[in-house]
Amino acid sequence: MPAASGVKARFEGVSKRYGQGADAVQALAPLTLDIAERAFVCLVGPSGCGKSTLLNILAGFEPPTTGRVLMDGQPVQGPDPRRGVVFQQGALFTWMNVRDNVAFGPLATGRSKTEAERIAARYLDMVGLASFAKRYPYELSGGMQQRVGIARALANDPEILLMDEPFAALDAQTRELLQEEIKRIWHETRKTVLWITHSIEEALFLATDVVVMSARPGTIKATLRPPFALQDDPALVASPEFARTKAEIFGLLREEALVAQRQEAER
């Protein structure tokens, strides 16, 4: 079937169930969600609500129990270089230097060594690490390793970037600086992004669309379209409109967090 106009990815009646019988866990209730071309979509929700499961299904790492996922109107049937993934940890090859980590994808898809190194240099410059090309991952801070991971994902020229809490392990100051960096990169590349976070502020600062998920089994409770993604000023987080929208999402999430706490207590 052809893709709907402007829709890059679509979840149609997608659910996920783990296990069988009495021990089975329904991670996701059937849900439908469209991700627009060039959108920056942030998923927020309580722990265990299925955010990462949803991302993994789109990545092609695991199948849905019911429903289907489409990209450009075609079913997702497994991993594909058109979908780049960045995890909470950089997952870099420790035996390769930074340049070779970033060049690995282009080399694996048939680019020449010279071209792969040129691509790596471009994206290392984009994330501000050109001068660290010959360093090894152990020589970098956590924030720098995450920037290498982002450069490596971008080097494959994916059509969608899937980001699973990539800044969760970083200190607050580094996280804020990298949020500004990823927003700059998104403005420059306009890749479609699906981003998972527990931070309301991060979601509001980055996202064209904030999708609030319910407690398990996860489904979509609300979708908001804040106006902040196209604004460059980091001080916007202090604006009254930002504070009002943050309070609205906090109220939605608090209800679901309480449900999730009760679920854990009853296990």
Secondary structure, DSSP 8 states (H G I E B T S, - for coil): ----TTEEEEEEEEEEEESSGGG-EEEEEEEEEEEETT-EEEEE--TTSSHHHHHHHHHTSS--SEEEEEETTEE--S--TTEEEE-SS----TTS-HHHHHHHHHHHTT--HHHHHHHHHHHHHHTT-GGGTT--GGGS-HHHHHHHHHHHHHHT--SEEEEESTTTTS-HHHHHHHHHHHHHHHHHH--EEEEE-S-HHHHHHH-SEEEEE-SSSB-EEEEE--S-TT---GGGGGSHHHHHHHHHHHHHHHHHHHHHHHHHHH-
